[in-house]
Amino acid sequence: MSLPLRAVTLYHYITRGNSMGASRRGGTGRIFIFGIDGATFDIILPLVEQGKMPAIEKLMKEGSWARLSSTHPPMTPSAWTSFMTGRKPENHGIFDFTNNEMTGPRYSREFVNSTIIKCHTIYDVLRFHGKKSLIIGMPMTYPPFEVNGALISGFMTPGDYCDYTYPKSLKAELLVRFGDYFLDPNPHTFDEFDEQDFIKSCFPSDQSKVKAARYLAGVHKDWDMLTVIFSTVDHIQHYFWKYLDPFHPAYDSEKSEIYRRTIEHFYVRHDQYLQSFLDGLAPNDTVLVVSDHGCGPTRVVFNLDNWLEQNGYLKRNRRIALKNKVKSICRGVVDSMRTSLGFTPRKWKELHGRVLYGKTRAFSGYTSEMGLYLNEKGKRPMGIVSPDREYGALRNELISALKEIREPKSGERIFDWVRPREDVYDGDLSKLAPDILFGNRPGYAVYPSLSENLFDYYPVISGDHEPEGIFIASGPAIRENCEIESAHIVDMAPTILYLMGLPIDGNMDGRLIDEMIRGDYLQNHPPEFFCYTDLQKRGDEKCSYSEDESQLIEEKLKALGYL
Ligand SMILES: [Zn+2]
């Protein structure tokens, strides 16, 4: 059932003022949001059955839950931005880790940050109503922006040296209070990846967030909404999925003896963090547990740019490819010499420009984009595809061909679906998205790689994002023991505003998930709608990462297999 949208005028709303908020507030108390990036019910439900996640189990029994549909692509920046804004990527402008405006002969692209989000967030709406927000670790909140309360930015913050808090003075306050604050686990590369070292470096990052959240809740006792998002479950799944998957080509039975339960340990630990927060809440507070997407195995990699080259759509820059190959051989020799002399290996930068764009009709997006671009004349710096008939014919040809691609060993199709952009996005900013989008079948990943093989069977990233995350809600307005059939991440913001007793933003794409609201509560508190216009237009004050910051982010994202 969807509710009719009833926009009220600003005058109407102001004349009713805060008294409306106050009278509704009596039922729902404060909102506590516990985010576990990448969490999936595929791992949680068996652990709940075994009694290993008692906090989650209790919330599911006492409340409602749903498998939460993510954005396409199901990636951290687009999905958490949809969580914060209640809008789809084509309306908030974040599709992936990079913006899609390609510049220069190398088609350079910038990494996204909070200033590129084109609309306001729920935190701006709360500020408008004088409600206090505490936000810890939310991806896509760097650079930090003004909130009524406090903010510590999350994933996509370049490094610990940055000013990652609002107010700015909070960073120094945290360092004085705790001695340190760890944004992310240790940086690393695949070549240097050490399981034990990585596991150990996740703890300080998680614990920093727990400590900061408790500290801020103590300082701002009058908070209305507390959001804390943890990232390490996502990261650990990327690297350790192969140890719990005996069918994975990179399964190693000896190492699996040691690491089979690592992912489980992370989920159990997050359940303990959750319980520690629940212990500090009041009985009429509402708790939401959310993830931005799920996770599943990646067993086979399809190298899309290689396929495009083999089929005459893309021209490889052999000169750069050769230079990179020579560099990589030299790197191996020099690194081993440095290591034997007791020095740490130096950082090596891969040369960009592996594609000759002036002779290329189609090229793939990054791994995380799940799409490919046509090199359209007038739109791309060295475009050669005419925007009229040639564009349409080429796109249809590619869609038909991609649908038929099969993995030779199993004979399976690798794509679940392949569609033109306008079949996936319908908002104002759709033109920024890739021209063709696809959904991979479970177990397959598509890389923008020009490696020698069409298929690779030993992906370094063994767990990758799936489009279904988690959502659990429990509180005085929430129905008990209720599984909701369908919920989307864009539904979170309208539902949160309703639970806070505030008018829902009529411009949001999402809906109030009214199936999970108790009938008597819904009857006594009919939802109201309001068009909050331009509370915060971040797109107008766009700022870019410096070259060094971009490099730090690029290394981090490469290590996680997104680029
Ligand atoms: Zn994520």
Residues whose N, C-alpha, C, O or C-beta is under 5 A from the ligand:
A	BS01	ZN	D37 G38 M75 T76 D234 D292
